[in-house]
Amino acid sequence: MLKVVKIGGNIVDNPEKLERFLADFASLEGPKILVHGGGKVATTISRALGVEARMIDGRRVTDEQTLRIVTMVYAGVINKSIVAALQSHGCNAVGLSGADGRFVLSRRRSPVPVDYGFVGDPTGVNVELARALFDRGATIVVAPITFDPTDGSLLNTNADTVASAIAVAMSASGPTELVYCFEKRGVLGDVEDEDSVIQCIDKVLYESLKASGAIFEGMLPKLDNAFRAIDLGVSSVVICSAENIASQGYGGTRITL
């Protein structure tokens, strides 16, 4: 089964945790795609350059200056550092942005009701390119910078959304698993209690958790994309700790209809 794994920015920010994760990820058998974020790195660099990051409901607002910074950080230093680290573990990785090989096409999000700036919503994935790279034994590492083919513009895109779009597209040609890895053990019923992992979430429970305020900010787009993926035919969706990527079943929280 093809695995599409998304790694969160808090792991990317921690060299020791990232190294352990990449070693485990490299050991996974079969075709696999790694999608990474890196929001906190971009935020740190933005502040150093005098550009203050602005977030709405866990999503970054991307003006022209911010677009240049996230492209430099995501598609540059983070993507290539991950590729190099995977190579050191014997994993023949190829780093792509959405523009490379037209891998992830997108369109700029409408400014109504909220203007997120230069932010893209995926419209297509080059499945044939992915399959060709898999045939050559490559693992794909994707930075969440997509592009609009109508005008060639680069667009910042939520990495959870990119991972979901890739998993949905790839599932049309075979069983696909989507795994969201971050620093927590799964979706927590109480953000202050690491042992409050919710083992399974369906839509009814999700709406209840949102209404109660138990789930908020960055977890909202992650779960929205998880449910979108499972609705559109992805075989399995799990949210788990990066430490468990090589564990059977991953632990964490499984998404169900």
Residue, then its C-alpha position, 0 to 999 in steps of 0.5 A: m500500500l502506498k503511504v502518504v505521510k505528512i510531518g508537522g513543523n514542530i518535528v521539523d524544528n527539532p533536529e533530534k526528533l526529525e532525525r529519528f523520524l527520518a530514520d524510521f520513515a526511511s525504513l518503511e517498505g514500499p512506495k511512499i511520499l513525505v509531505h512536510g511543513g515548516g511553519k515555525v521556521a518560516t515564522t522565525i525567519s519572517r520576524a528576523l526580516g521584520v515581516e510579522a506572521r499573521m494566522i487565521d484559524g490555524r492558517r497562515v496569511t501570505d502576502e507577497q513578502t511572506l510568499r518569498i520567505v516560505t518558498m525559500v524556506y519550504a522548497g529550499v532549505i527544509n526540503k533539501s535538508i530532508v532529502a539529504a538526510l533521507q539519502s544518508h539513511g539509504c532512502n533515494a529521495v527526490g524533493l519536489s515543490g508543486a511546480d516541479g513536474r507540475f506535481v501539485l496544481s492549484r488556484r488562488r483561494s477566493p478572498v471571500p469570505v477571508d482573504y488569505g493572500f497568495v494561498g492555493d487550493p489544490t486542483g490536481v496532482n501529477v500521478e503519472l510523475a509519482r508512479a514514474l519516480f516510484d518505478r525508479g525506486a525513488t521516494i518523493v519529498v514534497a514542499p507545500i508550495t504549489f502553483d497555478p498553471t494559468d499564470g505560473s504563480l507560486l502559492n503557499t498551500n497548507a501542508d495538511t491539504v497538500a498531503s490530503a490532495i496527494a493521497v486522494a489522487m493516488s488512491a484512484s490507482g491503488p490502495t493509499e494510506l494517509v498518516y499525519c505525524f506530529e509531536k502529540r500521540g494523537v488527537l487529544g480530548d484534553v490538550e493538557d493531558e497527553d494520555s487523553v488520546i481519542q482512538c477513533i473519530d467519526k464526523v459526529l464526534y468531530e462536530s461535538l469536539k469542535a463545538s465544545g472547544a476541545i479541538f481548535e487552531g491547527m488541529l482543525p485543518k488537519l482533521d478537515n483534510a483527514f475527513r476529506a481524504i476518507d470521504l474521497g476514497v483514501s483507504s486509511v487515515v491516521i493522526c499519530s506521533a512521529e515517534n510511532i511511524a514505524s510501529q504497527g498500526y501507528g497508534g494515535t487516532r484513526i479517522t472513520l466515516 
